[in-house]
Amino acid sequence: MRLGLLAVGLVSLAALALSQDGGKAAGKQLQLRGDRFRGLTYDEMTPEQKALTDRALAGRGTIGTFNILLRSPGLSEAIRGTAGGRAGSPLTTKQAELAIIINARYWTTQFEWLVHHRAAVQAGVSESTVTAIAEGHRPTSMPADEEVVYNFVRDLLKTKQVSDPTFAAAKALLGERGIVDLIGLVGFYQSTSLMMNVDRYPMQGPDQKPELKKLESPLP
């Protein structure tokens, strides 16, 4: 994806996840957070977990679902490959972030929404579009390159299918490679949402508040 599909989101998550002190790993600050999956300390980790942690601390940080995925190092490695394998995608960063916040709204994943709400606006999605999605309404003033993505992700999540007209519009805009990348992106962030929701992944500090209300029909 242009400039890296996950660059904006991962940088934002890293900044948030490392903003509070926790323990230390080989002299480095380590902050692992969770609820049902409590934050592990470096000393109690297996060699495989320590290797993952050392690499994360040397790179983008112990962000998001990292603490959860430590329970399954093999799955963590597989998901890492999925997240990093979309270079050159026809999807723009704006389109990707729009898809991510639609998914976060669908699953009411608070931390994912908090991070990617900001990233979506920075990438060019309007505040009015973000607000409409948060409130469970269809945005009324999306440009064509956003509306195609919105329709595709909305159909996929709500109906579990994609209609022929919606598919044709996505193919015309993104090509087959872009459609596959969009499906993969939604799948990746669905797994993130499921993990965070099962964990009841906490917000960070008293200044962070949930922004999404629970809705019976989050996607109109």
C-alpha positions as CSV (number, residue, x, y, z in Angstrom):
1,M,0.0,0.0,0.0
2,R,1.2,3.5,-0.7
3,L,3.8,4.6,1.9
4,G,3.0,1.3,3.7
5,L,-0.5,0.1,4.5
6,L,-0.2,0.2,8.2
7,A,2.4,2.9,8.7
8,V,0.1,5.6,10.1
9,G,-1.9,3.2,12.3
10,L,1.2,1.4,13.6
11,V,3.1,4.6,14.4
12,S,0.1,5.9,16.3
13,L,-0.4,2.7,18.1
14,A,3.3,2.5,19.0
15,A,3.2,6.0,20.4
16,L,0.2,5.2,22.6
17,A,1.4,1.8,23.7
18,L,4.8,3.1,24.8
19,S,3.5,6.2,26.5
20,Q,3.4,4.7,29.9
21,D,6.3,3.0,31.8
22,G,5.9,-0.7,32.6
23,G,8.8,-3.1,33.1
24,K,12.2,-3.4,31.4
25,A,13.4,-5.9,28.7
26,A,17.2,-6.0,28.3
27,G,17.3,-2.4,29.6
28,K,14.5,-1.2,27.4
29,Q,11.1,0.1,28.5
30,L,8.5,-2.6,28.2
31,Q,4.8,-1.9,28.5
32,L,2.4,-4.8,27.9
33,R,-1.2,-4.2,28.7
34,G,-4.3,-6.3,28.8
35,D,-7.3,-7.3,30.8
36,R,-8.1,-11.0,30.5
37,F,-4.7,-11.5,28.8
38,R,-2.7,-9.8,31.5
39,G,0.5,-8.0,30.5
40,L,3.4,-10.4,30.6
41,T,6.7,-9.5,32.2
42,Y,9.9,-10.1,30.4
43,D,11.3,-12.5,33.0
44,E,8.3,-14.9,32.7
45,M,8.4,-15.1,28.9
46,T,9.6,-18.2,27.0
47,P,12.6,-17.8,24.7
48,E,10.2,-17.5,21.7
49,Q,8.3,-14.8,23.4
50,K,11.4,-12.9,24.3
51,A,12.6,-13.1,20.7
52,L,9.4,-11.5,19.5
53,T,9.5,-8.9,22.2
54,D,13.1,-7.9,21.5
55,R,12.3,-7.5,17.9
56,A,9.2,-5.4,18.6
57,L,11.1,-3.1,21.0
58,A,13.8,-2.6,18.3
59,G,11.1,-1.7,15.8
60,R,7.6,-0.5,15.9
61,G,6.9,-1.3,19.6
62,T,4.7,-3.7,21.6
63,I,1.6,-2.3,20.1
64,G,-2.1,-3.3,20.0
65,T,-2.6,-7.0,20.1
66,F,1.1,-7.8,20.7
67,N,0.5,-8.9,24.3
68,I,-2.4,-11.1,23.2
69,L,-0.5,-12.7,20.3
70,L,2.5,-13.5,22.6
71,R,0.4,-16.4,23.8
72,S,0.9,-18.0,20.3
73,P,4.3,-17.0,18.8
74,G,3.6,-19.0,15.6
75,L,0.3,-17.1,15.0
76,S,2.1,-13.9,15.8
77,E,4.7,-14.5,13.2
78,A,2.0,-15.4,10.6
79,I,0.0,-12.3,11.3
80,R,3.1,-10.1,11.2
81,G,3.7,-11.4,7.6
82,T,0.2,-10.6,6.6
83,A,0.4,-7.1,8.0
84,G,3.7,-6.4,6.2
85,G,2.9,-7.9,2.8
86,R,0.8,-5.3,1.1
87,A,3.5,-3.0,-0.4
88,G,2.5,-1.5,-3.7
89,S,-1.3,-1.9,-3.1
90,P,-3.7,0.2,-5.2
91,L,-5.4,1.1,-2.0
92,T,-4.5,4.6,-0.8
93,T,-3.8,5.2,2.9
94,K,-7.1,7.2,3.1
95,Q,-9.0,4.3,1.6
96,A,-7.3,1.8,4.0
97,E,-8.0,3.9,7.1
98,L,-11.6,4.3,6.0
99,A,-12.0,0.5,5.8
100,I,-10.4,0.1,9.2
101,I,-12.7,2.5,11.0
102,I,-15.7,0.9,9.3
103,N,-14.5,-2.4,10.8
104,A,-13.8,-0.9,14.2
105,R,-17.4,0.6,14.2
106,Y,-18.9,-2.8,13.2
107,W,-17.1,-4.6,16.0
108,T,-17.3,-1.6,18.5
109,T,-13.5,-2.0,19.1
110,Q,-12.7,1.1,21.2
111,F,-9.0,1.2,21.1
112,E,-8.8,0.4,17.4
113,W,-11.3,3.1,16.7
114,L,-9.4,5.6,18.8
115,V,-6.2,5.1,17.0
116,H,-7.6,4.8,13.5
117,H,-10.1,7.6,13.8
118,R,-7.1,9.9,14.1
119,A,-5.2,8.2,11.3
120,A,-8.2,8.4,9.0
121,V,-8.6,12.1,9.5
122,Q,-4.9,12.6,9.0
123,A,-5.1,10.7,5.8
124,G,-7.9,12.9,4.4
125,V,-11.2,11.4,5.6
126,S,-13.5,14.2,6.7
127,E,-14.6,14.6,10.3
128,S,-18.2,14.5,9.1
129,T,-17.7,11.1,7.5
130,V,-16.0,9.8,10.7
131,T,-18.8,11.2,12.9
132,A,-21.5,9.6,10.7
133,I,-19.8,6.2,10.9
134,A,-19.3,6.5,14.6
135,E,-23.0,7.3,15.0
136,G,-24.1,4.4,12.8
137,H,-25.2,6.6,9.9
138,R,-24.2,6.4,6.2
139,P,-22.0,9.4,5.4
140,T,-23.7,11.7,3.0
141,S,-20.8,13.5,1.3
142,M,-18.2,11.0,0.5
143,P,-16.0,11.5,-2.6
144,A,-16.2,8.6,-5.1
145,D,-12.9,7.0,-4.1
146,E,-14.3,6.7,-0.5
147,E,-17.9,5.7,-1.4
148,V,-16.7,2.7,-3.3
149,V,-14.7,1.4,-0.4
150,Y,-17.5,2.2,2.1
151,N,-20.0,0.3,0.0
152,F,-17.7,-2.7,-0.4
153,V,-16.8,-3.0,3.3
154,R,-20.3,-2.3,4.4
155,D,-21.8,-5.0,2.2
156,L,-19.1,-7.5,3.2
157,L,-19.5,-7.0,6.9
158,K,-23.3,-6.6,7.0
159,T,-24.5,-9.1,4.4
160,K,-21.5,-11.4,4.3
161,Q,-21.5,-11.0,0.5
162,V,-20.8,-8.3,-2.1
163,S,-23.3,-7.4,-4.7
164,D,-22.4,-7.4,-8.4
165,P,-22.7,-3.6,-8.8
166,T,-20.6,-3.1,-5.7
167,F,-18.0,-5.5,-6.9
168,A,-17.9,-3.9,-10.4
169,A,-17.5,-0.4,-8.9
170,A,-14.6,-1.6,-6.7
171,K,-12.9,-3.4,-9.7
172,A,-13.2,-0.2,-11.8
173,L,-11.6,1.8,-9.1
174,L,-9.1,-0.6,-7.5
175,G,-8.6,-3.5,-9.9
176,E,-8.6,-7.1,-8.8
177,R,-5.4,-6.6,-6.8
178,G,-7.0,-3.7,-4.9
179,I,-10.1,-5.8,-4.1
180,V,-8.0,-8.7,-2.8
181,D,-6.0,-6.2,-0.7
182,L,-9.1,-4.6,0.7
183,I,-10.6,-8.0,1.7
184,G,-7.3,-9.0,3.3
185,L,-7.2,-5.6,5.2
186,V,-10.7,-6.1,6.6
187,G,-9.8,-9.7,7.5
188,F,-6.7,-8.6,9.3
189,Y,-8.5,-5.9,11.3
190,Q,-11.4,-8.2,12.1
191,S,-8.9,-10.5,13.8
192,T,-7.5,-7.5,15.7
193,S,-11.1,-6.5,16.7
194,L,-11.9,-10.0,17.9
195,M,-8.7,-10.3,20.0
196,M,-9.2,-6.9,21.6
197,N,-12.9,-7.4,22.3
198,V,-12.3,-10.8,23.9
199,D,-9.4,-9.4,25.9
200,R,-11.5,-6.3,26.8
201,Y,-8.4,-4.4,25.8
202,P,-8.2,-1.3,28.1
203,M,-7.9,2.3,27.2
204,Q,-4.7,4.0,28.3
205,G,-5.1,6.3,31.2
206,P,-7.9,8.5,32.4
207,D,-7.6,10.9,29.4
208,Q,-8.7,8.2,27.0
209,K,-12.4,7.5,26.8
210,P,-14.4,5.1,24.6
211,E,-15.8,7.0,21.6
212,L,-18.2,4.4,20.3
213,K,-21.7,3.7,21.7
214,K,-23.0,0.2,21.4
215,L,-25.5,0.0,18.5
216,E,-27.8,-2.7,17.4
217,S,-27.1,-1.9,13.8
218,P,-23.7,-0.2,13.5
219,L,-23.7,-0.2,9.7
220,P,-26.9,1.1,8.0
